Amino acid sequence: MRTGAVAAVAALSLLAVPAHAAGGAARAPASAPALDAPDLAGLEKLLGTARTQGAPGAMARIDDHGTVLRAATGVADRATGRALTDADRFRIGSVTKVMTAVVLLQLVDEGRLELDSPVNRHLPGLLPDDRITVRHVLSHRSGLYDYTNDMFARTVSGFEAVRTKVFTLRALVRRSLQHPRTTAPGGAYRYSNTNFVVAGMLIRTVTGRSLATEYRERIVGPLGLRDTFYVHPGTALPGRHTRGYLTPDAAGGALVDATEQTVSWAQSAGAVISTTRDVNTFLTALMSGRLVSAAALREMRRWVPTGTGQAYGLGLRRRDLSCGVSVYGHTGAVQGYYSYAFTSKDGRRSLTALATTSNNAKVMGTMLRTLDAAFCGRSAARGAAPAAPVHEDVAPQVARP
């Protein structure tokens, strides 16, 4: 494949399912409806559409009962023209929140934390209301204002102002507390990155160890995730990776290479680096009962409605697709990268799809449709159109073009 050419590849191969030892023996998953075969041609078409809408590259990987489907188009680096492949590492943004929730739920399983205990019991004086619990934080029902709404109200200048900054988690919470709360504790769902900054503080306080150590020893190592890293406050993605390009607010403005940054503004809310393979492996392990207890997984799947065809549990999104199937995972938005990472109820089919841009509503809508292609197959064309995405994970209350 010649350098600078647009790459479009799709491969079908068999892959041995890796053994995961985390959390003891796997438990039998709950029954799940049979899925139609993935629509690989439809998936490739959607990735191509994302490119025409402004993404320099787009890719996806489906892991299905040990069979792997791959698709990629465009370039990983606009300067060199290197073709994008699904082996490239990228910033997974708010998919990090699922990992953060898993660590906290493992601590619940170990009896070191209670879901309904007040956050201030573990972090005295941090929050202005003792009624805010660990559960409220993980389900976005704390009422804590999302500080990213101010930070990224102007996309490019906001990003450049924090690209190399290093924040403490407490400083990010202080930014949130400068604003009135959005709901009473336990009230309606209001997505806020502040919640998972607090979750990160809880992890560090309860364990006495760094976030990097907890992710590595509880998730990355046991699952053999060879391409998953938490490098904060480092700015570089290790090894082979795709660059990410931020779309400015002004129509027609030049894309901004946002690859190098501390992501200190997110940390436990969105700073993990990974690959499509590793994310799929993680989601499969989670939903098949290999990371947390059956009781903890039930708590993750206690849903709060968040809009048409979607709901939120504890660090976990549910999307209801056109064919009647529900899938579980998270979206991820961080400057330059937009991803969808979801799995079936039994964890046996997982999709991670990425576009190498952000702040682009058209691309976001196109990437949503990859779920139907992956989990509904060709029947998706006969079903209802998926509900439009409600927001991005960065500055969710800021209108985007």
C-alpha positions in Angstrom: 0.0 0.0 0.0 1.7 3.2 -1.1 2.5 6.0 1.4 -0.1 8.8 1.5 -2.8 6.7 -0.1 -6.1 6.3 1.5 -6.1 2.9 3.3 -9.3 0.8 3.4 -8.8 -2.7 4.7 -11.0 -5.4 6.0 -9.8 -8.8 7.2 -11.5 -11.9 8.7 -9.5 -14.2 10.9 -9.8 -16.6 13.8 -8.3 -15.6 17.1 -7.9 -17.7 20.2 -9.8 -16.2 23.1 -7.3 -15.2 25.8 -7.6 -16.5 29.3 -8.5 -13.9 31.9 -7.8 -14.7 35.5 -9.1 -11.5 37.1 -11.8 -12.0 39.7 -11.6 -15.8 39.8 -13.4 -18.2 37.5 -15.9 -16.7 35.0 -19.5 -17.0 35.9 -22.1 -18.0 33.4 -23.5 -14.9 31.7 -27.2 -14.1 31.6 -29.0 -15.3 28.5 -28.8 -12.9 25.6 -30.7 -12.8 22.3 -29.1 -14.3 19.2 -27.4 -11.7 17.1 -27.4 -11.4 13.3 -24.0 -11.5 11.6 -22.2 -8.2 11.6 -22.6 -6.1 8.4 -19.0 -5.5 7.6 -19.7 -3.8 4.3 -22.1 -1.4 6.1 -19.5 -0.8 8.7 -16.8 0.0 6.1 -19.2 2.4 4.4 -19.9 4.3 7.7 -16.2 4.7 8.3 -15.8 6.1 4.8 -18.6 8.5 5.5 -16.9 9.7 8.7 -13.9 10.5 6.5 -15.9 12.6 4.1 -17.3 14.4 7.1 -13.9 15.5 8.3 -12.2 12.7 10.1 -8.6 12.0 8.7 -9.1 8.3 9.6 -11.6 5.9 11.0 -11.4 2.3 12.1 -13.3 -0.5 13.9 -12.8 -3.9 15.2 -15.4 -6.5 16.1 -14.5 -9.5 18.3 -17.2 -12.1 17.9 -16.9 -15.6 19.6 -13.2 -15.6 18.7 -13.7 -14.3 15.2 -12.2 -10.9 14.4 -13.5 -8.4 11.8 -11.4 -5.3 11.1 -12.0 -2.2 9.0 -9.9 0.9 8.6 -9.8 3.9 6.2 -7.7 7.0 5.9 -4.4 8.0 7.6 -2.9 7.8 11.0 -0.7 10.8 10.4 -1.6 13.6 8.0 2.0 14.7 7.7 3.5 11.4 6.6 0.4 9.8 5.1 0.9 6.6 7.0 -2.2 4.4 6.7 -4.4 3.9 9.8 -4.7 0.3 11.1 -6.6 -1.1 14.0 -3.2 -1.9 15.7 -2.7 1.8 16.3 -3.0 3.0 19.9 -5.3 6.0 20.6 -6.8 8.0 23.5 -10.0 6.3 24.5 -11.4 9.3 26.4 -14.4 8.6 28.6 -14.3 4.8 27.9 -11.8 5.3 30.8 -14.8 5.8 33.0 -15.8 2.2 32.7 -12.3 1.2 34.0 -12.5 3.6 36.8 -15.9 2.2 37.8 -14.6 -1.3 37.7 -11.7 -0.4 40.1 -14.2 1.1 42.5 -16.6 -1.8 42.3 -13.7 -4.2 43.0 -13.0 -2.2 46.1 -16.7 -2.6 47.0 -16.3 -6.4 46.5 -13.4 -6.3 48.8 -15.4 -4.6 51.5 -13.2 -1.5 51.4 -16.0 0.8 50.2 -19.8 1.0 50.1 -21.7 2.2 47.1 -24.2 4.1 49.4 -21.6 5.6 51.7 -21.1 9.4 51.5 -18.1 10.6 49.5 -17.2 12.9 52.4 -16.7 9.9 54.6 -13.6 9.0 52.6 -12.7 12.5 51.5 -13.7 14.8 54.4 -14.8 18.2 53.4 -14.3 17.7 49.7 -18.0 18.2 48.7 -20.5 20.7 50.0 -23.2 18.1 50.6 -22.7 15.0 52.8 -25.6 13.3 51.0 -23.6 12.7 47.8 -22.7 9.1 47.7 -20.3 6.9 45.7 -23.3 5.6 43.8 -24.4 9.1 42.9 -20.9 9.9 41.5 -20.7 6.7 39.4 -24.2 7.3 38.0 -23.9 11.0 37.3 -26.6 11.9 39.8 -24.5 13.9 42.2 -25.4 17.3 40.8 -21.8 18.3 40.5 -21.3 20.8 37.7 -19.1 19.7 34.8 -16.0 22.0 34.9 -15.2 21.1 31.2 -18.2 23.2 30.1 -16.2 26.3 31.0 -12.8 24.9 30.2 -13.8 24.0 26.6 -16.5 26.6 25.8 -14.1 27.7 23.0 -12.7 24.5 21.5 -9.2 25.3 20.2 -8.2 28.1 22.6 -9.6 26.1 25.5 -7.6 23.1 24.5 -4.4 25.0 23.9 -4.7 26.6 27.4 -4.6 23.2 29.1 -2.6 21.1 26.6 0.5 21.0 28.8 -0.9 21.9 32.2 -0.9 19.5 35.1 -3.9 19.7 37.5 -4.5 18.0 40.8 -7.8 16.2 41.0 -8.8 18.4 43.9 -8.2 21.5 41.8 -10.6 20.2 39.1 -13.2 19.6 41.8 -12.7 23.1 43.0 -13.5 24.4 39.5 -16.8 22.5 39.6 -17.7 23.9 43.0 -17.5 27.4 41.7 -20.9 26.7 40.1 -24.3 25.8 41.5 -25.1 22.2 41.5 -27.3 20.9 38.7 -29.6 18.6 40.8 -30.1 17.4 44.3 -28.0 14.3 45.3 -29.7 11.2 43.7 -31.7 13.4 41.3 -31.9 13.3 37.6 -28.9 12.1 35.4 -26.6 15.0 34.5 -23.4 13.9 32.8 -20.4 15.5 34.5 -16.7 14.7 34.2 -16.4 16.0 37.8 -18.0 12.8 39.0 -15.2 10.6 37.7 -12.5 13.0 39.0 -14.1 12.4 42.4 -14.0 8.6 41.6 -10.3 8.8 40.9 -9.8 10.6 44.3 -11.7 7.8 46.0 -9.5 5.2 44.4 -6.3 6.9 45.5 -7.5 7.5 49.0 -8.9 4.0 49.7 -6.0 2.1 48.1 -3.2 4.6 49.0 -1.8 4.0 45.5 -1.8 5.8 42.1 -4.4 5.5 39.4 -1.8 4.0 37.1 -1.0 1.3 39.6 -4.6 0.4 40.2 -5.5 0.2 36.5 -2.4 -1.8 35.8 -2.7 -4.3 38.6 -6.5 -4.7 38.5 -7.3 -4.6 34.8 -4.3 -4.3 32.4 -2.1 -7.0 33.9 -4.8 -9.7 34.6 -6.3 -9.3 31.2 -3.0 -9.1 29.3 -3.8 -5.7 27.7 -0.5 -5.2 26.1 -1.4 -1.8 24.5 -3.2 -0.1 27.4 -1.5 2.7 29.3 -2.1 5.5 31.8 0.8 7.8 31.3 -0.4 11.0 33.0 1.1 13.6 33.1 3.2 12.4 30.1 2.1 13.9 26.8 3.1 11.2 24.3 1.3 8.0 23.3 3.8 5.2 23.6 4.7 3.1 20.5 2.7 2.9 17.3 -0.3 5.2 17.5 -2.6 7.3 15.4 -2.6 11.0 15.7 -5.8 12.8 16.7 -7.2 16.0 15.1 -9.4 18.6 16.8 -12.1 20.3 14.7 -12.3 24.0 15.4 -15.7 25.7 16.1 -15.4 27.9 13.0 -16.6 26.1 9.9 -13.8 25.5 7.5 -11.1 26.1 10.0 -7.9 24.0 9.8 -7.8 20.8 12.0 -5.5 21.0 15.0 -3.2 18.1 15.8 -4.1 17.5 19.4 -2.1 14.2 19.9 0.4 15.5 22.4 -1.2 16.6 25.7 -1.2 15.8 29.3 -5.0 15.0 29.4 -4.6 16.3 33.0 -7.9 18.0 32.7 -9.5 14.5 32.6 -7.3 11.9 34.4 -9.6 9.2 35.8 -12.5 10.6 33.7 -10.7 10.1 30.4 -6.9 9.7 30.1 -6.3 6.1 29.3 -4.6 5.0 26.0 -5.5 1.7 24.4 -6.3 -0.1 21.1 -9.5 -1.6 19.6 -8.3 -5.1 20.6 -7.6 -4.2 24.2 -10.9 -2.3 24.7 -12.9 -5.2 23.3 -11.0 -7.6 25.5 -11.8 -5.4 28.5 -15.5 -5.1 27.8 -15.9 -8.8 27.0 -14.2 -9.6 30.4 -16.5 -7.2 32.2 -19.8 -8.4 30.8 -18.9 -12.1 31.1 -18.3 -11.7 34.8 -14.5 -11.8 35.0 -13.7 -8.5 36.6 -16.3 -7.8 39.3 -18.8 -10.0 41.2 -22.2 -10.8 39.9 -23.7 -8.5 42.5 -21.4 -5.6 41.5 -22.3 -6.2 37.8 -26.0 -6.0 38.6 -25.3 -2.7 40.3 -23.5 -1.4 37.2 -26.6 -2.3 35.2 -29.2 -0.5 37.4 -30.2 1.9 34.7 -31.3 5.6 34.8 -32.9 6.9 31.6 -30.8 9.4 29.7 -32.8 9.9 26.6 -34.5 8.0 23.8 -33.0 4.5 23.5 -30.3 5.0 26.1 -29.6 4.7 29.8 -26.7 4.9 32.3 -25.7 2.6 35.1 -22.5 2.9 37.2 -19.9 4.1 34.7 -21.7 2.1 32.0 -23.9 3.2 29.1 -26.7 1.2 27.5 -27.8 1.8 24.0 -31.0 0.2 22.6 -30.6 -0.5 18.9 -32.9 -0.6 15.9 -33.2 -4.4 16.0 -34.2 -4.6 19.6 -30.8 -5.5 20.9 -29.2 -3.6 23.8 -25.5 -3.1 24.0 -23.3 -1.9 26.9 -20.1 0.2 27.1 -19.3 3.8 26.7 -18.5 6.6 24.2 -15.2 8.4 24.4 -14.4 11.9 23.4 -11.0 13.5 23.9 -9.5 16.2 21.7 -8.8 14.6 18.4 -10.5 11.2 19.0 -14.1 10.0 19.1 -14.9 6.4 19.9 -17.7 4.0 20.5 -16.9 0.9 22.5 -19.8 -1.5 23.3 -20.5 -5.2 23.8 -23.4 -7.5 23.9 -25.2 -8.6 27.1 -23.1 -11.8 27.3 -19.9 -10.0 26.3 -19.4 -12.4 23.3 -19.5 -9.7 20.6 -17.7 -6.5 21.1 -17.1 -3.4 18.9 -14.7 -0.6 19.3 -14.9 2.1 16.6 -12.8 5.2 16.3 -12.7 8.4 14.3 -9.6 10.5 14.5 -11.3 13.8 15.1 -13.6 15.3 17.7 -16.0 18.3 18.0 -17.8 17.2 14.9 -21.5 16.4 15.3 -21.8 14.8 11.9 -19.0 12.4 12.6 -20.4 11.6 16.0 -23.7 10.7 14.5 -22.1 8.5 11.9 -20.0 6.6 14.5 -23.2 5.9 16.5 -24.6 4.0 13.5 -21.6 1.6 13.7 -23.4 -0.1 16.6 -26.3 -1.2 14.3 -23.9 -2.5 11.7 -22.0 -4.5 14.3 -24.8 -5.9 16.4 -27.9 -5.8 14.1 -26.2 -6.7 10.8 -28.1 -6.1 7.6 -31.4 -6.0 9.5 -30.4 -2.5 10.7 -31.4 -1.2 7.3 -34.9 -2.3 7.9 -35.1 -0.9 11.5 -35.7 2.6 12.8 -32.9 5.1 12.7 -30.9 5.2 15.9 -31.5 8.1 18.3 -29.1 10.9 17.8 -26.3 11.3 20.3 -27.3 13.6 23.1 -23.8 15.0 23.7 -20.1 14.5 23.6 -18.3 13.5 26.7 -16.2 16.7 26.7 -18.2 19.8 27.7 -21.6 18.1 27.3 -23.6 21.2 27.9 -21.7 23.2 25.2 -23.4 23.3 21.8 -21.2 22.0 19.0 -21.3 22.5 15.2 
